[in-house]
Amino acid sequence: MHLRSSRGSFLEVFIAFLRLGLTSFGGPVAHLGYFRHEFVERRKWLNEHTYADLVALCQFLPGPASSQVGIALGIRRAGLLGGLAAWLGFTLPSAAALILFAYGVTAIGDVADSGWLRGLKIAAVAVVALAVWGMARNLCPDRPRATMAIAAAITVLVWPTAIVQVLAIALAGIIGWRLLPESQTDSGPVEQFPVGRVVAVICLALFGILLVGLPLLNQVVSNEHLQVFDSFYRAGSLVFGGGHVVLPLLQAQVVPPGWVGSEEFIAGYGAAQAVPGPLFTFSAYLGTMIYGNQNAWMGGLFTLTAIFLPSFLLVIGVVPFWDRLRGQSGFRGAFRGINAAVVGLLLAALYNPVWTSAVHTREDFGLALAAFALLALWKWPPWLVVVLAALGGQIISFVQ
């Protein structure tokens, strides 16, 4: 596959991710499907193997995996500023919507039973199914890797915890290292990321210093801004699995101190399900509620920055070393196994929570099939399929 030049601009990356930030419904697994379609298939910014390796790497890191993949894609395209552009484009639409919701000026209301939200969930089924199918064909082309993918899917379905996911990926990497000979596949060219080791080490050191130092500083300095930053920074640093997994930790951080009421917390969580982009932007809603004054939107941006900062530091700190390791034959074998496990994890996620939360009736299944056909057979753009699915969900709910 011919790849276009890896040099890009801040504006190019920002516009590409802004479009995804406005249309990427369905949670982190669906986001990975949108990314793959946009940057591997359509724009050809990178090849399938490099993308799969990035996904595997970010599964190991704490925080929102899909956002971290986006940051890494932006860095690869346009350097560190490209990483910032990718995050801004993908994150700001949902953050802005949730800040507005916190102000009470939107008309979202109770979205739990909305027909259009039903359609968006069904669209996510089609997007994830297409991503699993495409990645399986490229990354599990033989019996050993297909077996590893199925085994990983069964494992995480039986024990659906973040630590089991990490262990499944690690075990697949060990098996790949030892048992998958290099001649089984071509891992593709090693594509260097424009981040130096010195910058990487500084970012990793800063990540650790903030993680350990902020709680200690809180014991010495009594400052509400520092306490809020520490709470959201730790939430972004210590949660594996991302997305919904961060909600219990955030609830424990903001409700008991009285920063946000329990009913307000649940209302914001409901609104977060109705917007595109990463679920971690729920932090923008919480920050706006915490700083409930004339400049509350600044509080939303403050907590948004705090919860995503660990992701920036980790991605910048880890990518240069991973980039060099994957160029060695032993690590390429390990990544073959890891990539197979990632396909298995996506397959498991296709069933739970994507399928189980979206498909409940024959009509739902029919709409999911139609959305899949538009994506896979007719090659319609995902954003258009998302819009049509939302309309379809609204029609189904109206008729029923």
C-alpha positions, 0 to 999 in steps of 0.5 A, spaced: 500 500 500 502 506 497 503 511 503 502 519 502 508 523 505 508 523 513 509 531 513 503 534 515 500 541 518 497 543 524 491 545 520 490 539 516 490 534 522 486 539 526 480 539 520 481 531 520 480 530 527 475 535 528 470 532 523 471 526 527 470 529 533 463 532 530 461 525 528 464 519 532 459 516 536 459 510 539 465 510 544 472 508 544 471 501 540 467 505 535 472 511 535 478 506 533 473 504 527 472 511 525 480 512 525 482 506 521 477 508 516 479 515 515 487 515 516 488 508 514 483 506 508 481 513 506 487 518 507 493 513 507 497 516 513 499 510 515 499 502 514 494 497 517 500 494 521 503 501 524 495 503 526 494 496 529 501 497 533 499 503 536 492 501 538 496 495 541 500 500 545 495 504 547 491 498 550 497 498 555 497 505 557 492 508 562 487 513 560 483 513 554 485 509 549 482 512 543 484 519 544 491 516 545 491 513 539 489 520 536 494 523 539 499 518 536 496 519 529 497 527 530 504 526 532 506 522 527 503 526 521 505 533 524 510 532 530 508 534 537 503 540 534 500 535 530 498 531 537 495 537 540 491 539 533 488 531 533 486 532 541 483 539 540 479 537 534 477 530 537 475 533 544 473 540 543 466 538 540 463 534 545 467 538 551 463 544 548 457 541 548 457 538 555 459 545 558 453 548 555 449 542 558 452 544 564 450 551 563 443 549 562 442 552 555 441 546 551 435 542 550 438 535 550 433 533 556 433 526 558 436 522 552 436 515 555 430 513 551 431 518 545 430 515 538 436 518 535 440 516 541 438 509 539 440 510 532 447 512 534 448 506 538 446 502 532 450 505 528 456 504 532 455 496 531 456 497 524 462 501 525 465 496 530 463 490 526 467 493 519 473 495 523 473 488 526 472 485 519 477 489 516 483 488 522 481 481 522 483 480 515 489 483 515 492 481 522 489 474 523 490 471 516 492 464 518 490 459 523 495 461 529 493 468 529 485 467 528 485 462 534 489 467 538 484 472 537 478 468 538 481 465 545 482 473 547 475 474 545 473 469 549 477 470 555 475 478 556 468 476 555 468 471 561 472 475 565 470 483 563 476 487 567 481 491 565 487 487 568 484 481 564 485 485 557 492 487 559 494 480 561 491 477 555 495 482 550 501 481 554 500 473 554 499 474 546 505 478 545 509 472 549 506 467 544 508 471 538 515 472 540 516 465 541 512 461 536 510 466 530 516 466 525 518 472 522 516 469 515 509 469 516 507 476 515 511 482 513 510 487 518 511 493 513 516 499 514 518 501 520 515 509 520 519 513 525 515 518 530 518 525 530 519 525 537 526 525 540 528 520 546 530 526 551 523 529 550 520 522 551 524 521 558 522 528 560 515 527 559 515 520 563 519 524 568 514 529 569 508 524 569 511 520 575 513 527 578 505 530 578 502 523 579 506 522 586 507 530 587 500 532 587 497 528 592 504 530 597 503 537 595 496 537 597 498 535 604 502 541 605 498 547 601 490 547 602 488 550 595 481 548 592 484 549 585 490 544 586 485 539 589 481 539 583 487 538 578 490 533 583 483 529 582 482 529 575 490 528 573 489 521 578 483 519 574 486 520 567 493 517 570 490 510 574 484 508 570 486 502 565 480 501 560 478 508 559 471 510 557 466 508 562 471 505 567 473 512 569 466 514 571 466 510 578 473 514 580 470 520 578 464 519 582 468 518 588 472 524 587 467 529 586 461 527 589 463 525 597 466 532 597 460 536 595 463 539 589 457 536 584 451 533 587 449 525 585 443 527 581 447 532 577 453 527 576 448 522 573 445 527 569 451 529 566 453 522 565 447 521 561 448 527 556 455 524 555 452 518 552 449 523 547 455 527 544 460 524 539 468 524 541 471 521 548 467 520 554 473 523 558 470 530 556 465 528 561 470 532 565 469 538 562 461 538 565 464 536 572 469 542 572 463 547 569 459 544 575 464 545 580 466 552 578 459 554 578 460 562 577 460 567 571 467 563 568 465 556 569 467 554 562 474 556 564 473 550 570 471 546 565 477 547 560 481 546 567 479 539 569 479 537 561 486 539 561 487 535 567 484 529 566 488 528 559 495 531 561 497 524 563 495 521 556 499 526 552 505 525 557 505 518 556 504 517 549 510 522 548 514 519 553 513 511 550 512 512 542 519 513 541 522 507 544 516 503 542 518 505 535 525 503 535 523 496 539 518 494 533 523 495 528 527 489 531 525 482 529 523 479 536 518 485 537 515 484 531 513 477 532 511 479 539 506 485 536 504 480 531 501 476 537 499 482 540 495 485 534 491 478 534 489 479 541 487 486 540 482 484 534 480 479 539 478 484 544 475 488 539 471 482 537 469 481 544 467 489 545 463 488 539 458 484 543 459 487 549 457 493 550 456 495 543 451 490 541 448 488 547 447 496 549 444 497 542 440 491 538 434 489 542 429 488 537 428 485 530 428 493 527 434 494 531 438 488 527 435 490 521 437 498 521 444 495 524 445 491 517 443 496 513 448 501 516 453 495 515 451 494 508 452 502 507 459 502 510 462 495 507 458 495 500 457 502 498 463 505 501 458 511 504 462 516 509 461 514 516 458 521 518 453 520 513 451 513 515 451 515 523 446 521 521 441 516 517 442 511 523 440 516 528 434 518 523 432 511 522 432 510 530 428 516 531 423 513 526 423 506 529 421 509 536 416 513 533 412 507 529 413 503 536 
